Amino acid sequence: MGLPEKKEDSKYSYKDYCSWPDDERWEIIAGVVYDMSPAPSRRHQNLAGALFNKIYNYLEDKYCEVYIAPFDVRLPDYENDTAETTYNIVQPDIAVICDPEKLDDAGCKGAPDWIIEILSPATAGKDEKEKLYLYEKHGVSEYWLVHPDDMTVRVYILGEDKKYKRSEIYIKEDKIEAIAVNGLVIDLKMVFKPDILEAREKPADYKGPPEREVKN
């Protein structure tokens, strides 16, 4: 994947973003481009799927909606910003939005109520620094950082002063009550489950999937 064509002012916008190939994944923060390749690991996808499934099932008959990446979130700095002047476009692993006015066919315009990012070696620095500042600045009420290796979750909650409070850290044995979604409690034991390939042994007589008959 090659970098987008360099601009003279070195600041990229949502208009530029929309002109790039659909099979490439990028984020733009403060006009700076971030390459999102390679694809997330299997463990990353497993955790994202487990969290999304629990949130989705809970919200089935409720007002908020949950989305899983790839899903574009545009965070304009001003209300009258256009595609040419919107310099923040991110794809959170999971985003919960409770204001339908922010949703359109392109994704979400404005701050989601709750964002979850699952850390990986390639994205940890950005998620823990640039995105933390970005989400605080734009008013994301709740921000979770999930650490797959440590099996911990760091939770940031936006205070009345529009700043994130000191983060709380939860371990595998804990349960977390979501602030953005009233009544939702996530048991981390059900998220950080043993790896399926390690937890299950194949039967001694396992010979692989059955062969399919190929018709000429």
BELVEN-V960033 format. One record per backbone hydrogen bond with DSSP energy under -1.0 kcal/mol. CO is the residue of the C=O (numbers start at 1). NH is the residue of the N-H. Records with the same first field share a line. If there is no record, write none. Layout:
CO: NH, NH
This chain:
13: 17
14: 18
16: 19
17: 20
21: 24
25: 36
27: 34
28: 89
29: 32
31: 12
32: 29
34: 27
41: 45
42: 46
43: 47
44: 48
45: 49
46: 50
47: 51
48: 52
49: 53
50: 54
51: 55
52: 56
53: 57
54: 58
55: 59
59: 62
65: 97
67: 95
72: 108
73: 90
74: 110
78: 81
83: 15
86: 14
87: 31
88: 75
89: 28
90: 73
93: 69
94: 116
95: 67
96: 113, 114
97: 65
99: 102
100: 103
102: 109
104: 107
107: 104
108: 74
113: 142
114: 96
115: 144
116: 94
117: 146
120: 123, 124
123: 127
124: 128
125: 129
126: 131
129: 133
130: 134
131: 135
132: 136
133: 137
134: 138
135: 140
136: 139
141: 158
142: 115
143: 156
144: 117
145: 154
146: 119
147: 151, 152
152: 147
153: 170
154: 145
155: 168
156: 143
157: 165
159: 162
163: 159
168: 155
170: 153
171: 174
174: 188
176: 186
181: 184
184: 178
186: 176
187: 190
188: 192
191: 193
195: 199
196: 200
203: 206
